[in-house]
Amino acid sequence: MSTEPKPEPIELLKARPVPHPGRVIGGIIVALIAITVIHSLITNPKYDWPTVQKWLFAPSIVRGVMYTLLLTVCAMLIGIVLALLAAVGRKSTNPVNRAVAGFYIWFFRGTPIYTQLIFWGVLPSLYSQVSIGLPIGPQYVLGNTQEIFTPLVCALLGLGLNEGAYLAEIFRSGFAAVDPGQAEAAKALGMSPRQIQWRIVAPQAMRVIVPPTGNETISMLKTTSLVIAIPVTNELTFQATRIGQKYYTVIPMLIVAALWYLFITSVLMVGQHYLEAYYGRGSATGSGKAVPKRQLSKKQAAILAAHTVTDDPFLEFTP
């Protein structure tokens, strides 16, 4: 018969979470502030929510929303094209191209957008005709400045030129973030410079370029409200302000404009999230999701299960 003593039963520790009274107090304070603000918005008759509901989908407001979206999209397209040219010009071996690109970025980033829009608005009074040719030679007159540079054209040029200066630095930093060894390895494999830029450098640079570009797009949506300086009369803020002054409902109409801006901004933020996730695939710091095991082959899944270190970059698989 065995005389070994029986092992004593193991008593499990009853772990209790560490109390955080500061978090509880802070949460209560924030909740009380939020309840107070919501209560004020609902009960204050000066906000005039029935008027907000009446004008929220009015034809004039909807036209202003469409016009604002048009300004945002077109200005961003102009800005992207100018930004690519300026970013390439900054890296050019030609000193003239570098100087022009540097001056463009310096000038349009160094002056307020509202001041730039005012100058575009008074352009017809500064130049009566648009012509091309040498300064001391014959010139070909294209037409009247006021007919060519309409308020819409001036708004698009003002917004696009300003946005291009900011995007140029974003693009330059994105391309500079790619390891030069990537291009050297692709060159050693016989790829052309164009293939290297579009297949190797550009996809990796997009991880750096997309997030701030999305933020700039959202910012551009709100910057369009400044085209009142030209003036552009079909824009959302102008329409809401005009209706508010006409019917003495300034606050409700400003709320209408704010609700539309919030809605469009929310849609753009969702699109930006999925775009970042798309270009962040396979990146340890990107927003792309990990690949589920069912999407891996049997060999890949076996290798992945045999390793305990899950952050090994050599074990990252893409579908």
N, C-alpha and C positions, 0 to 999 in steps of 0.2 A: 504494500500500500504506500502511495506517495505521501511524503510528509511536507511537500512544498506548500508554503502558505498561498492562499488564494489572493489574487491581485485585488487591490481595493478599487471600487468603482470610481471612474473618472468623473469629477464634477465639472460640468460645462459652465464656463463663465457667462454670466448674463450681462452682455455688453449693452450699455445705454448710450444714446447719442449725447454728445457734449452740448450743453445748453448754450444758446446764443441769444441772450436777451436783447442785445443791440439790434439784431436783425428783426426781431419781432416788433420792437418799438419803432424802428424805421419803417417797416411795412405798414404798421397802423397809421403812422403819420402820412405816408404817401397815399394810402387808401382814403383817409379823411380829406386830404387836399383834392384828390380826384373826384370824390363824391360832391365836394363843395363846388368845384368848377362845373360839373355836369348839372347839378341842381340850379346853378346860376344861369346856365345856357338854356335850360328848359323853362324856368319860371320868369325870366326877365322879359317883359312884353316888348322891350325896345328892339329885340332881335327880329321880331315880326316873322315868325316861321311860316305862317300862312302865305305871306308875300314871297318868301323864298321858294315854297312849293309851287306857287303860281308861275314864277319866272324861270324855274330851273330848266325846263325843257321848251322854253319859248323859242320860236324860229330864229329870232335875232341872236339869242345866246348860242344856239346850236351852230349858226353860221360863224359866230365868233370862235367857237371851239374848232371848227373845221379849218378856219383861216389860221388859227394858232398852230394847229398840227402841220399845216402846209409850211408855215414859216420855220417850224422846228426841223422838219425833215429836210427841206431844201437847204437851209443854213448849215445843217450838219454835213450834208453831202459836199457843199462848197468847202467847208472847213476841213473835211477829211482829205480832199484832193489837194488843197493848199498845204496842209500839214505834211503830206507825203513828199510834195515838192520841196518844202522847206527843210524837212529832215534829211532828204537826200542832198540838198544843197549844203547843209552844214557839214556833211561828210565828204563833200566833193574836194578833189585836188585843185580845182580851179579857184584862185583867190577871189575872183569877181563873184562867182556863185556863192561862196562862203560869206562874203561881205553883204551881198543882197539878202540872203536868207537870214543872216544875223541881224541886219537892220530891221527887216520885216518883223521878226519875233520881238526885238527890243521895243519897237515903236508901238505895236498893237497890244503888247502886254503891259506897257508902261503908261498908257493913257486910258481913262475910264471909257467904258462902252457907251455910256450915255452921251459923253462929249463927242465920240466918234459918230454916233447916230445923228446928232445935231448938225455936224459938218456935212454928212451925207444929205440931210434934209435941205440945207442951203446951197447945195452944189449947183443947182440951176441959176442961182443969182451970182455965183462966182464965175461960171463959164456958160456963155450963151449958146455956144455950138460945140459939137463933138467932131473932131477931125483927126486924121492920122497923116503922118508924114514927118519929114525932118524939120527941126526947129527953124532952120534958116533956108529951107527949100520949099518947093510946092507942097501943098497939103490938100488932102481930099476930105471934104466936109461930109460927114455921115448924116448929120441932121441936127435938129434942135435938142438941146440938152434936156429941157423940160419934158419933151415927148419921149425921149429914150429912157431917161432915169426917172421913171414913175416912182411913187411912194413905195410900191411893192419891191421894185428893183433895188431902190436905195436901202430898204430894210434888209433884204437878203444879202446885199454886198456888205453892209455894216456888220451884221451878225456873223456872216461867214468869214470875213477877214479877221475879225476878232477871235472867233473860235479856232480858226486855223493856227493862229500863233500859239495858243495854249496846247492844242493837240500835237503840234510839231515837237514840243518838248516831251510829250508823253510817248510819241512814236520813237523819238531818238533814244529815250531811256529804255524803251522796250527792246529795240534792236541791240542796244549796248549790253543788255542783261544776258544775251545769249553768249555762251562760251565760244571764243574764237576757234577753239579746237574742233567744234562741230563743223564749221565751214572748211577747216583744213582737212578733216577726215573725208568730207564729201568731195572736196577737190581731188584728193588722192584716189578716190574711187572713179574719177573721170567725169563727174557731174559738171555741167556748165554753170557759170555764175548765176544765170537766171534760174536754173533748177535749184541751186543752193539757196537762193533767196526765198523762193516760193515753197520748196518742199522741206527745207531744213530750218532756216532761220525764222521765217515768218510764222509757222505754227507754234514754235516755242516762244517767240516774242509776243504772240497774242495773249498768253497767260498774264503778261504784265500790262499789255495795252488795253484789254477789254474792260477790266474793272473801272479805271479812271475815265475811260471813254463813255461808259454807261453813266457815270456820275455827271460828266459834261453834258450828255444828252438831256438828263433830267434838269440840269441847271439851265440849259438852253431853252427848255420849255417855259421856264419862269422868266428868263431874260427877255423873251418876246414881248412881255408887258411894257418894256421900255421903248418900243417902236412908236409909242405915242409922241416921241420927240420929233418924228419926221413930218407930219403925223400919218400913221396908218389907221384908218377909221373902222376897219372891219375886225380888228383884233379883239379877243375876249374881254380883256380888262377895259379897253376903251368902250366897248358896247355896254358892259355892266355899269361903268361909271356914268355914261350918257343917260341910260335909262334911270339910274338912281337919282341923278340931278333933275331929270324931267319930272319924275313922279314923287320927289322928295322921299325916296327910299334908298338912301345911300348905303346904310349898313346892311340891309337884306341883300342888295345886289352885290355887295362885296363878298358876302357869304356865298352867294350863288357862284361867283367866279372862283372862290377858294375851294368849294366842293368839287368843281370841275377839274381844277388843277390837282387836287388830291387824288381824284379818280384816275386821271391820265398818268400821274406820277406812279401810282400803285401798279398800274399795268406795265409801265416801263421797268419798274423794279423787279417784277416777276420775270419779264423777258431777260433782264440783265442776269438774274440768278441762273436761269437755264443756260444762257450763253457762257457764263463763267464755268458752270459745271461741264459743259461740252469741251471747252478748251483746257480745263483742268484735269482731264482724264489722264491717269497714269502718273500724276504728280503727287508726291508725298504731302506737299503743302497746298495742293489745289483743292477745289471744291468738288471734284469728281468723286463719286462713290466707289467703294471697293467692289471688286468683282465677286459675286457669289460663287461658292464652290461648285454649284451645279453647272456654271458656265465654263469651268475649266475641264480640260481633258483628264483622263484617268491618270496619265503620267504626271501632269502638272499637279493634280490634287494629291497624289502620293508624295511628291517632293515637298509640297506645302505642308502636309500633315507631319512629315518626318522632321521638320525643323521647328524649334521652339522660339526662335527669334523671328518675330513677325514683321519687324521693320527693316529687314534686309532688302536693299534696293534690287538685288538680283532675283528676288522672288516676286516682283511685281509683274502681274500678268494683265494684259489688256484683252478684251473680248475680240 
